[in-house]
Amino acid sequence: MGTDWNLISAYAAPVIALFIGIAIDRIVEQKSRIIAYFTHAEEFNLPAASPTTAPMTIRTHGIVIKNVGKRPAIDIRVRHNNNAFPPFFRVSPVVEHRQENLPGGGVEIVFPTLVPNEQVSIAYLYFPPLFYNQIHAGIRHSEGFATEVTALPTPQFPPWLRRALSFLLILGTIALIYLIVEGFFYGLKIFYFLKSNNLF
């Protein structure tokens, strides 16, 4: 009695596609993911306080750090180059953080945790000759490095629409995997048919 590939593919393909879809969803969604972007970089020329003093130039910039993943991000470290840590900075909103000096030079601002969708911004104030692109040396957390993105103003969709689009994306992925598995079993059926009729 030969193998009934129609019956096997009818039952196996949807089950395999379901498990692969669940695995992809867990890999993609169930982890912390940190993004970071610059909000501004400005220079201000302040007038002299008196005729005998020179005008003062101050520079400022800001960065935003956000956890866009589904799990809390732990031990987020904003590293600054050696001898390039600005004299003034402010974290907003006020969350728990600390400043650590590194053994080889440099300074890190450390956030113990950021829950999903939580974001913090850091505003820096400093003086020439320091520029904003000389200050930062990367952002990392317990699961890897932050991704630097370009911030563009975009319309925000309502949560129900985002959930519906995510569901459709997962459903489409499962359907695609199902079609691939079904095509594989169909190819096997054709192969065994040709082989059993000595046409291969």
N, C-alpha and C positions, 0 to 999 in steps of 0.2 A: 504494500500500500504506500503510495507516494505522499509526499508532504503537501498539505493544502495551504499554499502560500497566500491564497485569498483570505482564508480564515485567520492566519497568523497576522497578516498586515492589517486586517480590519480591527483586530484587538490590540496589537502591539504599538502601532503608530500613534494613536492618540495618547496612550499611557506614556510612551517615551517622550512625546512632545510636551506633555504636561510636566513631567519631572525636569526636563531641560529648561522649560520656561520658568519654573519655580527656582531652579538653581541660578539662572541668569538674573532674576529679580533680586535674589538674596545677595548676589555678588555686587550688583550695581547699586542697589538701594540701601542696604543695611550696613553702612559704615559712615564714619565722619569724613567730611571733605571741607577743607578750608580754602577760601578764595581771599584774595587781597587786591586792592586797587587804590591808586592815588586819587585824592579828591581835589587837590589844588596845589600849586606851587607859586608863591608870590614873593615880591620884593617891595619893601616900602622905604622911601627916602624921607626921613623925618627932618624937619628944619632944625637949625642950630638953636640951642637953648640960649645962647648969648653971642654977641658979635665976635667974641674971642675963641669960641669953640667951633669945631667942624660939624657939619651935618652928619647924622647917623643913619646907617642903612641897616635894616633888619630884614630877615628872610623867614618865611614860614611855609610849611606844607603839611598835608595831612594824609593819612592812610586809613582805610577801613578794612577790618578783618572780620569775615563772616563764616560761620559754619553752615554750609548748604547741604550737609549730609543728614542722615537719619539717626545717627548716634552722637552722643556727646564727644566733643574733641577734648583731649586731655593734654596738659603740659604744652601749651602753645607758647613758642619762644620767638620773639621778634629780635633778631640779632642786628647789632650795629657795628660798623667797622671800628678798628682801633683808632683812638684819638679823634673820632668823628661823632661822638654822642652829643646831641644838642644840650645846651645848658638848661633849657626849659622844655617840658612837654606836659601834656594833659590828656588823660584818658576819659572818654565820654561814651556812654554813661559811666558813672563811677562804679566800677566792679573791682573785685579783688585782683590785685596784681602786685608784683614785686620787681625790684631792679637788682640784677645780679652782675657782678664784675667777673669777666672771664679770666682764667689764669694767664693766657697769652696776650691779654689786652682785648679791648672791646667790651661792650655791655649788652645784656639781654633784658628786655622787658618780658616777664613771664606771667601768663594767665593760667591759673590752675585748670580751668575748664570753660568751655563754651558749649551750651546746650544747642540742639538743632535749631536753626534759624536765628540764633543769637548773633549779634554783631557789636563790635566795639570800634571806636575810631580813636586814633592817636593824632593829636595836633602838636607840631614841633615849632619852636621859636629859637632862632640862632642868628649869628652874625657872619658877615664875610670874613674870610674868603671861602667859607663852607657853602657847598651847594647841596641840594636835596639828593642828587644822584650819587653823592659821595658817602652818604650816611648809612644806608641799609645794606645788610649782608645776608638777607634771606629770612624766611619765616618757616618754621617747621613745627610739627606736633608729633604725638606718639605714633601716628600711623603714616607719617611721611611729610612731604613738603607742601606748603601752600601753593596754589596756582595763582599766578598774577594775571589778572584780567583787565580789559579795558572797559571802563564804566560808561555805558551809553544810556541816556534816558529812554525808557520804554514803558508803554502802558502796562499796568498790572491787571491781570485777569482775575476774576473771582475764584475763590478756592474750589467751588464745585466744578468749574470748567477745567481747572488744572487737574483735578482728580479724574474727571471724565477722559481727558486726553491721555493721562497716564494709563488708565484702564485700557483704552483703545490701543495704545502702544504695546502693552503687554499682550493683549489679545492678538494683535497683528503678528507679534514675534512668535507666539505659540502656533498660530496658523501657518506661518512660513516654515517653522520647524516641522510641523505636521506634513506639509506638502513635500519637504525634502525627504523625510523618512518614508512617506508613501511612494515617492518616486523611486527611492532606493529599492523598496520591496517589489515595485512594479518591474524595475529593471532585472531583479533576480528572477521573477517569474518568466520574463521573456528569455533570459539566459537558459533556465532549466527547460523551458519548452523547446527552444532550438536544439539544446543538447540532447533531450530525450527523443527528438525526431531526426537526429543525426544531421541537423542543418548547420551545426556550429563547427 
